[in-house]
Amino acid sequence: MLKQRLLTAAVLIAVFLAALFLMNPLNFVLFLLVILVLSLFEWADLSAIKNPLARVIYVAVGVAIVVMIQYYGLAGKELFLIVFAIWLVVIVRLFRLGHMDSEQQRLSGNSVLAWLDGYFVLLPTILGLEILKVQDSAVPQLLLVFFFIIWSADTGAYLAGRSLGRHKLAPVISPGKTIEGLIGGLVGALTTAAIVGVVVWKLSPGKLIFWLFAVVFITLFSVAGDLFESIYKRRAGVKDSGKLLPGHGGVLDRIDSACAALPPYILVLYYFDLVAPGISTQ
């Protein structure tokens, strides 16, 4: 299982790097739209949208919203402020659901409005990535750092959880996640962040400390994104959102944490002047 997981991860990283550094903005947008389509189909399954025509309409409307907003320039980097605020509300919801989600609720499945949360989770992330790619030439390097932090957190959590996991993190929402896994994820993320801060960005001691504290915050948001999707998977009675990625599950299973962690990461970089050299804030 671990070998299959690592092989799939290696392929995904190669594909992502090629898209990030070799594609022009238009092709990168098309690449993101493919990810959006696959993710929305998976969310349709979690939302119990079984009718084939309804699924197609659900996906088509989501793609149309993203294309329209991007084409008419209706959103900018301020989008991340709005999405960040919404994710704060989601975290509050997670605490409530963690205490209130009963066995009866899980057996009854997701509500009829679950499809709206699919739009909320996925559309701002895809839009944000498109906006960043078009507006800032430094974005490929910045996104590479972001995803290496998220991947390091996922890997650390997986390894620590499998070998040391004893204490459940959120047993009602996701029984497989442990406190030891969370600590392992934080260690993985902080290790990568420290290397980037010292070797690549050459941050001053003060900025380095701020950066590491910010990465803890970003990593916790990534966990919230993972748990948020876990609620819907648990209520839908499935372990993974899909089977497209061997060893990982579906596309949603790979991007759920990034959807929540991207807004605070972007806010830290652009609004706190963390690594000003080489970053355009216009």
ZIRAMO-V752766 format. One record per pair of residues at least 24 apart in sequence whose ideal C-beta (glycine too) atoms are under 7 Angstrom apart, sorted by sequence separation. I is the first residue (numbers start at 1). J is the second residue. D is the distance in Angstrom with one decimal. If there is no record, write none. Layout:
# ZIRAMO-V752766
i->I j->J d->D
i->I j->J d->D
This chain:
# ZIRAMO-V752766
i->157 j->181 d->4.2
i->160 j->184 d->2.3
i->157 j->182 d->6.5
i->159 j->184 d->6.1
i->190 j->215 d->5.9
i->36 j->62 d->6.6
i->37 j->63 d->6.4
i->189 j->215 d->5.5
i->36 j->63 d->6.1
i->157 j->184 d->5.2
i->229 j->256 d->4.0
i->156 j->184 d->4.1
i->157 j->185 d->3.4
i->228 j->256 d->7.0
i->156 j->185 d->4.7
i->33 j->63 d->6.0
i->36 j->66 d->6.5
i->186 j->216 d->6.3
i->189 j->219 d->4.5
i->226 j->256 d->5.3
i->154 j->185 d->6.9
i->156 j->187 d->5.4
i->225 j->256 d->4.8
i->226 j->257 d->4.7
i->153 j->185 d->4.1
i->156 j->188 d->2.6
i->225 j->257 d->4.6
i->228 j->260 d->7.0
i->155 j->188 d->5.7
i->156 j->189 d->7.0
i->186 j->219 d->5.6
i->86 j->120 d->6.9
i->185 j->219 d->6.1
i->223 j->257 d->7.0
i->225 j->259 d->5.2
i->153 j->188 d->5.3
i->222 j->257 d->3.7
i->225 j->260 d->2.8
i->152 j->188 d->3.9
i->153 j->189 d->4.0
i->222 j->258 d->6.9
i->224 j->260 d->5.2
i->225 j->261 d->6.5
i->152 j->189 d->5.3
i->222 j->260 d->5.9
i->152 j->191 d->6.6
i->221 j->260 d->4.7
i->222 j->261 d->3.9
i->149 j->189 d->5.0
i->152 j->192 d->4.1
i->221 j->261 d->4.6
i->83 j->124 d->4.5
i->182 j->223 d->6.4
i->149 j->192 d->5.2
i->218 j->261 d->5.0
i->221 j->264 d->5.3
i->148 j->192 d->5.3
i->149 j->193 d->5.8
i->79 j->124 d->6.2
i->218 j->264 d->5.1
i->217 j->264 d->5.9
i->218 j->265 d->5.1
i->79 j->127 d->6.3
i->80 j->128 d->6.0
i->79 j->128 d->5.7
i->145 j->196 d->5.4
i->75 j->127 d->5.8
i->79 j->131 d->6.8
i->174 j->227 d->5.8
i->77 j->131 d->6.6
i->173 j->227 d->5.2
i->214 j->268 d->4.5
i->76 j->131 d->6.3
i->75 j->131 d->6.5
i->174 j->230 d->3.9
i->58 j->115 d->6.0
i->62 j->119 d->5.8
i->66 j->123 d->5.7
i->70 j->127 d->6.4
i->170 j->227 d->5.8
i->173 j->230 d->5.4
i->65 j->123 d->6.0
i->69 j->127 d->6.0
i->173 j->231 d->5.5
i->66 j->126 d->5.6
i->70 j->130 d->5.4
i->48 j->109 d->5.9
i->62 j->123 d->6.1
i->66 j->127 d->5.6
i->173 j->234 d->6.8
i->48 j->110 d->6.3
i->47 j->110 d->5.7
i->211 j->274 d->6.0
i->46 j->110 d->6.3
i->210 j->274 d->6.9
i->49 j->115 d->6.3
i->149 j->215 d->6.3
i->153 j->219 d->5.0
i->47 j->114 d->4.1
i->207 j->274 d->6.2
i->46 j->114 d->6.6
i->47 j->115 d->4.3
i->149 j->218 d->6.9
i->153 j->222 d->5.9
i->44 j->115 d->6.9
i->47 j->118 d->6.4
i->101 j->172 d->5.3
i->43 j->115 d->6.9
i->98 j->170 d->5.6
i->101 j->173 d->6.8
i->150 j->222 d->5.7
i->98 j->172 d->5.3
i->201 j->275 d->4.9
i->43 j->118 d->3.4
i->98 j->173 d->5.4
i->97 j->173 d->6.6
i->40 j->118 d->6.2
i->43 j->122 d->7.0
i->40 j->122 d->6.4
i->39 j->122 d->5.2
i->36 j->122 d->6.1
i->36 j->126 d->4.8
i->32 j->126 d->5.0
i->32 j->129 d->5.7
i->32 j->130 d->6.0
i->29 j->130 d->5.3
i->154 j->257 d->6.8
i->28 j->133 d->5.2
i->150 j->257 d->5.8
i->25 j->133 d->5.5
i->150 j->258 d->5.3
i->25 j->134 d->5.1
i->147 j->258 d->7.0
i->150 j->261 d->6.0
i->146 j->262 d->6.8
i->114 j->232 d->6.3
i->21 j->140 d->5.3
i->146 j->265 d->5.2
i->20 j->140 d->4.8
i->110 j->232 d->5.6
i->20 j->143 d->6.1
i->20 j->144 d->6.5
i->110 j->235 d->4.8
i->109 j->235 d->5.4
i->110 j->236 d->6.0
i->109 j->236 d->6.2
i->142 j->269 d->6.3
i->106 j->234 d->5.8
i->106 j->235 d->5.3
i->94 j->224 d->6.1
i->101 j->231 d->7.0
i->105 j->235 d->6.9
i->16 j->147 d->6.8
i->91 j->224 d->5.1
i->94 j->227 d->5.7
i->87 j->221 d->6.4
i->90 j->224 d->6.5
i->94 j->228 d->6.5
i->97 j->231 d->5.8
i->125 j->259 d->4.4
i->128 j->262 d->6.2
i->87 j->224 d->6.9
i->122 j->259 d->6.7
i->125 j->262 d->6.0
i->90 j->228 d->5.8
i->121 j->259 d->5.1
i->138 j->278 d->5.4
i->138 j->279 d->5.1
i->138 j->280 d->6.4
i->137 j->280 d->6.9
i->136 j->280 d->5.0
i->87 j->260 d->5.4
i->87 j->263 d->6.2
i->84 j->263 d->3.9
i->83 j->263 d->4.6
i->84 j->264 d->5.9
i->80 j->263 d->4.5
i->84 j->267 d->6.0
i->46 j->232 d->4.6
i->80 j->266 d->4.6
i->81 j->267 d->6.9
i->46 j->233 d->6.4
i->80 j->267 d->5.8
i->46 j->236 d->4.8
i->77 j->270 d->6.2
i->46 j->241 d->6.4
i->42 j->241 d->4.4
i->42 j->242 d->4.7
i->38 j->244 d->6.9
i->42 j->250 d->4.7
i->42 j->251 d->6.1
i->43 j->252 d->6.6
i->42 j->252 d->4.8
i->39 j->251 d->4.9
i->38 j->251 d->4.6
i->39 j->252 d->5.4
i->35 j->251 d->6.3
i->39 j->255 d->6.6
i->8 j->245 d->5.4
i->8 j->246 d->5.1
i->8 j->247 d->4.9
i->8 j->248 d->5.6
i->4 j->246 d->5.2
i->5 j->247 d->3.4
i->12 j->254 d->6.9
i->4 j->247 d->3.9
i->5 j->248 d->6.3
i->1 j->247 d->6.3
